[in-house]
Amino acid sequence: MSVAVVLFTADLRLHDHPPLHAAVTSADAVVPLFVRDPAVDRAGFAAPNRLAFLADCLADLDAGLRKRGGRLVVRNGDTVTEVCAVARETGAGEVHVAAGHSAFARAREDRLRRALAADGRHLRVHDAVTTVVPPGDVTPQGSDHFAVFTPYHRRWSGVPPRAPLPAPRTVRVPPEPRSEELPGRASVAGVSPALATGGEREGRKRLRAWIAQGLDAYEDRHDDLAGDATSRLSPYLHFGAVSATEALHLARAR
């Protein structure tokens, strides 16, 4: 039986998820994995609201996987160490992950690629998962980046985005890998009372509502904070609970 690991990072969703789609298509069983890495917290990302929103996203992702016959495997520790351990436990030959774009994410990706190769395993990195266009694909002649937004936007708008992918109908997870307990919002102290509920279901609901009711006036009202006219999608896009590519297709269709 062939097994593949899907490492979730800033892409906490089932719809339009190229790494998950590739793994489900190519392997008999898939291990959906999220690693709570202390290095991320040490980098300043352990704010209460962020941890609570993340807990919502992970709970919703696990619920969606269980509806499809699977589950989310959560580990605590160094990401590279834990991914390699899960791959060994399950005999996985490949690990699928969304391309990272920060210096931290790229360094982690390089370490993971080397560690897996040392075990005879492969890392499959997928572009355009957390962004519509892979960073660096849109550049002006004679330079590696645009310095002015308007010409960048014109060039970016001319790049055809990939078609969104459906959520898998079934996710078969092998029984071997153990999982830590999912973090819960209730265990996080200091959370703002008005913090939105995280997760893909809530994010997709908000996206549909904004497309139907807020998109037409967005150009004029997107800075109207007092008028509550913003999309309120930022945290869902940040955690990847909503696909930027799918949002673009829906907006253009509107």
C-alpha positions in Angstrom: 0.0 0.0 0.0 1.4 3.4 -1.0 1.2 6.2 1.6 1.8 9.9 1.2 2.0 12.6 3.9 0.3 16.0 3.4 1.9 18.6 5.6 -0.5 21.4 6.4 1.0 24.8 7.2 -0.8 28.0 6.1 -3.3 26.1 4.0 -5.9 24.8 6.6 -8.7 23.7 4.2 -9.9 20.8 2.1 -11.3 22.8 -0.9 -8.8 23.8 -3.6 -5.9 22.2 -1.9 -3.3 21.0 -4.6 -1.0 19.0 -2.1 -4.0 17.1 -0.7 -5.5 16.5 -4.2 -2.1 15.2 -5.5 -1.6 12.9 -2.5 -5.2 11.5 -2.7 -4.8 10.9 -6.4 -1.4 9.2 -6.3 -1.4 7.2 -3.1 -3.6 4.5 -1.5 -3.6 6.2 1.9 -2.8 9.8 3.1 -1.6 11.2 6.4 -2.9 14.8 6.9 -0.4 16.2 9.3 -0.1 19.5 11.2 3.0 20.2 13.4 2.8 22.6 16.3 6.4 23.8 16.0 7.7 25.8 19.1 10.0 27.7 16.6 6.9 29.4 15.2 5.8 30.5 18.7 9.3 31.8 19.4 9.2 33.9 16.3 6.3 35.9 17.9 3.3 34.1 16.6 1.9 32.9 19.9 -0.5 35.8 20.5 -3.8 34.6 22.1 -6.1 35.6 19.3 -3.9 33.8 16.7 -3.7 30.6 18.8 -7.5 30.6 19.3 -8.2 31.2 15.6 -5.7 28.4 14.7 -7.4 26.0 17.2 -10.7 26.7 15.4 -9.1 26.1 12.0 -7.6 22.8 13.1 -10.8 21.5 14.7 -12.7 22.4 11.6 -10.1 20.7 9.4 -10.2 17.6 11.5 -14.1 17.5 11.3 -14.0 17.8 7.6 -11.5 15.0 7.3 -13.5 12.8 9.6 -16.6 13.3 7.4 -14.5 11.8 4.6 -13.3 8.9 6.6 -10.0 10.4 7.7 -8.6 12.4 10.6 -6.0 15.1 11.2 -2.7 14.0 12.8 -1.3 16.7 15.1 2.3 16.5 16.5 4.2 18.9 18.7 7.9 19.5 18.0 10.3 20.4 15.3 8.5 20.2 11.9 11.3 18.3 10.1 11.8 15.8 12.9 8.1 15.1 13.2 7.4 14.8 9.5 10.2 12.3 9.1 9.0 10.3 12.0 5.5 10.1 10.6 6.9 9.1 7.2 8.9 6.3 8.8 6.0 5.1 11.0 3.7 4.8 7.9 6.2 3.9 5.2 5.3 7.0 3.3 7.4 7.6 0.2 6.4 11.2 -0.5 5.5 14.3 1.5 3.4 17.0 -0.1 3.5 20.6 1.1 2.5 24.0 -0.2 5.4 26.3 -1.2 6.4 28.6 1.6 7.4 32.2 0.9 8.9 33.6 4.1 12.6 33.0 4.9 11.6 30.8 7.7 9.3 28.6 5.5 11.9 28.3 2.7 14.6 27.3 5.2 12.3 24.7 6.7 11.5 23.4 3.3 15.2 23.0 2.5 15.9 21.1 5.7 12.9 18.9 5.2 13.9 18.1 1.6 17.4 17.1 2.7 16.2 15.0 5.7 13.6 13.1 3.6 16.2 12.5 0.8 18.5 10.9 3.4 15.7 8.4 4.2 15.1 7.7 0.5 11.9 9.8 0.4 10.7 12.7 -1.7 9.3 16.2 -1.0 6.7 17.4 -3.4 6.3 21.2 -3.2 3.2 22.8 -4.8 3.1 26.4 -5.9 0.0 28.7 -6.0 -1.6 27.2 -2.9 -1.4 30.1 -0.5 -1.2 32.7 -3.3 -2.8 33.0 -6.7 0.4 33.6 -8.6 3.7 32.1 -7.3 6.0 34.9 -5.9 8.6 35.9 -8.5 6.5 34.8 -11.5 5.4 38.4 -12.2 8.4 40.6 -12.8 9.3 43.6 -15.0 11.9 43.5 -17.7 15.3 44.2 -16.3 14.4 43.8 -12.7 13.4 41.1 -10.2 10.4 43.1 -8.8 8.0 45.9 -9.4 8.5 49.1 -7.5 5.1 50.6 -8.4 1.8 48.8 -7.7 -0.3 49.8 -10.8 2.0 48.2 -13.4 2.4 45.2 -11.1 -1.4 44.8 -10.9 -1.8 45.1 -14.6 0.8 42.3 -15.2 -0.6 40.2 -12.3 -4.2 40.5 -13.7 -3.0 39.1 -17.0 -1.8 35.9 -15.6 -4.4 33.1 -15.9 -5.0 31.5 -12.5 -5.2 27.7 -12.2 -8.7 26.2 -11.9 -9.9 25.6 -8.3 -9.9 22.0 -7.2 -12.8 20.2 -5.4 -12.5 18.8 -1.9 -11.7 15.1 -1.9 -14.7 12.8 -1.4 -12.7 10.3 0.6 -9.5 10.5 2.6 -8.1 7.2 3.7 -5.7 7.5 6.7 -3.6 4.6 7.9 -4.1 3.6 11.5 -0.4 3.8 12.6 0.4 7.5 13.2 -0.5 8.7 16.7 -1.8 12.2 17.2 -1.6 14.7 20.0 -4.8 16.2 21.3 -6.2 19.0 19.1 -5.7 22.4 20.7 -8.9 24.1 21.8 -9.9 27.8 21.9 -11.2 27.4 25.4 -7.7 26.6 26.7 -6.2 29.9 25.4 -6.3 32.8 27.9 -6.6 36.4 26.9 -8.7 35.9 23.7 -10.7 39.0 22.5 -14.4 38.4 23.1 -15.2 39.5 19.5 -12.7 37.3 17.8 -14.3 35.6 14.8 -14.7 31.9 14.6 -11.9 30.3 12.5 -12.1 27.4 10.1 -12.9 26.6 6.5 -16.7 26.3 7.0 -17.0 29.8 8.5 -14.5 31.3 6.0 -16.4 29.9 3.0 -19.7 31.2 4.4 -18.2 34.7 4.8 -16.7 34.5 1.3 -20.1 33.7 -0.2 -21.8 36.4 1.7 -19.2 39.0 0.7 -19.4 38.0 -3.0 -23.2 38.3 -2.9 -23.5 41.5 -0.8 -20.2 43.4 -0.6 -18.2 42.9 -3.7 -20.0 45.4 -6.0 -19.2 48.3 -3.6 -15.8 47.1 -2.5 -13.8 49.5 -4.6 -15.4 52.5 -2.9 -15.9 51.1 0.6 -13.0 48.8 1.3 -11.4 51.4 3.6 -14.6 52.2 5.4 -13.8 50.5 8.8 -16.4 52.5 10.7 -19.1 51.4 8.1 -18.1 47.7 8.5 -17.7 47.4 4.8 -14.5 45.4 4.7 -14.6 41.7 3.6 -13.5 40.4 7.0 -11.7 37.6 5.1 -8.1 38.5 6.0 -7.6 35.9 8.8 -9.1 33.2 6.7 -6.8 34.0 3.8 -3.8 34.2 6.2 -4.4 30.8 7.7 -5.4 29.4 4.3 -8.9 28.4 5.4 -10.1 30.2 2.3 -8.4 29.8 -1.1 -7.3 33.0 -2.7 -7.5 31.4 -6.1 -11.1 30.2 -5.5 -12.0 33.7 -4.1 -10.6 35.3 -7.3 -12.6 33.0 -9.6 -15.8 33.6 -7.6 -15.2 37.4 -7.7 -14.6 37.4 -11.4 -17.6 35.3 -12.1 -19.7 37.9 -10.1 
